[in-house]
Amino acid sequence: MSRLIDAIKEYQVGFREKAPQEVQELMLKATKKLSDASISKNALSVGSKAKEIKLPNALGKEVSLFETLENNEFAIINFYRGAWCAYCDFELKALQERNEEFEKLGAKLIAISPQSPDASLSTQEKHDLKFEVLSDTNNVVAKDYGLVFSLAEELRPIYLSFGIDIPASNEEESYEIPMPATYVVNKNKEIIFSFIDEDYTKRCEPQDIIDLIKNNANSKIKCNFLKVS
């Protein structure tokens, strides 16, 4: 099974060979500035109660986090920036590769971005994703989870030069996007795992999610066994 980090490292080698040095330096400075601001400290984290999510999927049907938890032991919530983000693409594909394992463990995967429903549908079809891909218009839910920031102005023309038009993808003009984040929520609506980083090149390895869910499932079995005894 391939690792997400290996795909990211391979992509980064190619990017460094092609992108102008001044562009790379500007992007690194913007990421460091965001990291120094530590905006992730305000995001929901382990121990917090998850907030309800009600968003349309790629076909326009509303999906509820709390209803999902009624029928599953865990929910995995992945906030991604959009299909225009290469790192998000790698992450979504890596999650799809492990989706059957998630489901066997009683975990339902939900991916969320500020993209329009049409863009979300394109993303789902492009990667043949078998999990829900939801549209968080204006980042309403991402703001509830404390993940939203505005893309640095100096990066906007660079993104456009790469063919990335965030306002067009999101169908709104703010340039607000979420920090990439992954949560695992249990049946009691408690966040038992969170991965959040201001550096968009850092992503959660799917194996870490599987290990976490297995450990929690095993702990639950042991507790039930003790109660029966």
N, C-alpha and C positions, 0 to 999 in steps of 0.2 A: 504494500500500500504506500503510495507516494505521500510525502509530507508537504504541507502547505509552505513551510519555511524554505524548502528547497526550490519550489516554483518561484517564490518571491526573490530569492537570491539570484537565480538565473536571469530573471527579468531585470533586476537591478544592474547586473553586469552589462547587459545590452543597452540599458538606458544611459549608463555612464559613458559608454563608447559613442553614443549618438548625440546626446544633448550637449549644447554649448556649456562650457565651464561656468560662465557667469550666470546662466539660468539655474544650473545645479546649486550654485552657492546661494542664490536668492531664495530658492525653495528650501534649502536647509536652514537658512536664517529665519524664515517665516515659521518653520516647524519648531525651531528652538524657542522662538518668542512665544509661541502657543504653549509649549511645554513649560516654560518658565512661569506662565500665567497660572498654571495648575488648575485649569477649569474643571478637570475631571474630579477634583475634590468635592464639587457640588453635585455630582451625579449620584443617583441611587446606587447602592452597593450592597454587599453581603450583609444580611441581617435586616435590611429594609423590607417593607411590604411592597410587593409589586403594585403598580397602578394599573387600573383597567385599560385595556387597549381595544378599541372598536374602530376598525379601519376596513376600507374596501380592498378586496383582493384584485388580481389582474383582470378578472371578469366582472368586477363591480359588486360582488357579493360581500356583505359585511362579515368580518371575522372578529370574534371576541376572545380575548385571552382567558377570561374567567370561564367562559363556556368550554373552551378548549381544555382547561384543567379539570372540568367535570368528567371528561371522557379519557383523560390521560393522567399518568402519575407525575409527569414533568412537562414543562414547556421550555423550549430553547428559543430565545429571542435574539435575533441578529440584526443590529442596526448597521446599515451600510450607506455609503455616500451616494452611489448611483452606478449605473452600468458603464458610465464614462470612466470610472476609476478602475484601472488595471488591477490594483490590489484587491478591490472588491470582487472583481470577476474571478480572480484566483480563489478567493475565500468562498464564494458561492459554489464554485465547482468542487472545492474540497469538501464542503458541507454535503453536497449532493452525493458524493462518493460514499459518505458514511450514513446517509439518511436511513437506509434500511436497518442499520445497527441501532440508530436512535429509536426507531419505531419499535424494534424488538425489546428495547429497554423501557418501553412505555412513555417515550418522550416525543412530543410533537414540535417540529421546527417551524418557526415563523420568521421570515425576513422582512425588514421594514426599511424603506427609503423615502425621501421626499419627492421621488419621481412621480410623474403623472401616471394614471392607470394604463394608458397606452404604452408608455415607456416601460412600465413594470411587466406588461404582457410580453413585450419584445424581449426583455431580459429572461423571463421564464421560458419562452420558446427557444431562445438562442442556446440556452444551456440545458434544455429539457429538464427543468427543475420540477421535482415531484412534491415540493413543499409549498406552502402559501407564501406569496410575494405581495406585500401590502403597500399601499400608497398613503404616506403620511403628509398630506397636503399642508403646506406652511409649517411643517415640522411640529405640529401640535403635540403629538405624543412624545417625540424626541425632547421637546422642551420640558414636558412633565418629568422625564427621566434625567433632566439636567445635562443633556449631551450637545446642545446646539451652540454653534459659534458662526461668525461671519467670515467668509474667506477673505484673507488679506487683500487689500486693493492692488498691491504690487504684483500679486499672483494672477489676477484676473486676465490681463492681456496675454500672459504666458499660457494660461489654460486655453484661451481662444486661439492662440497660435498652434496649439496641439489639436485644434478642432473640437474642443470641449466647451459647450455653451450651457452652463448650469441653469441660467434663467429659462432657457428653452426647454431643458429636460424637466424642470420642476414647474414650469408654467407660472412662474412668479419671479419678481425682480430683486429679491433681497440678497442673494448669494449666501443665504444661510444654509448650512449643512450640518449633519450630526457627526460627532466623533464616532469612528467605528467602535462598536461595543457588542459584547455578547453576554447574555444573562441566562442562567438556568433558574427556573422558578418551580417550587414544588407544589403539591396539591393544596397546601395551606396558604398559597399565594406569597410564600416567603422567598426572597432571593437568596439562593444558596451558593451561587457562583456568579462572579462578574469579572469581565475582562474589558478594561477601558484604557485607552492610551491616546494622548494628544498627537502622537506620531502615527500618522495614517499608514505607515509602512509596516507597523507591527500588528499582527493579527493572532487571534487565538487558534491554537492547533486543535482540530477536531478530536484528536485522541485524548486531549486533556478533558474535554467535555464528557466523553465516554467513560473515562476513568472516574470522574467525579460522580456521575450518575450511578455507576456500578457500586461505588463505595456507599453512597446514600441508600441505594436499594438493599445492599447487604446489611447495613445498619438497621434498616426497618425490619428486615426478616429476623434479625437477632433479637430485636426488641419484642417483636410479636411472639417469638419462641419463648422468651423469658416470661411474658405475660401468661401464655398458655400453661407453662410449667407451674 
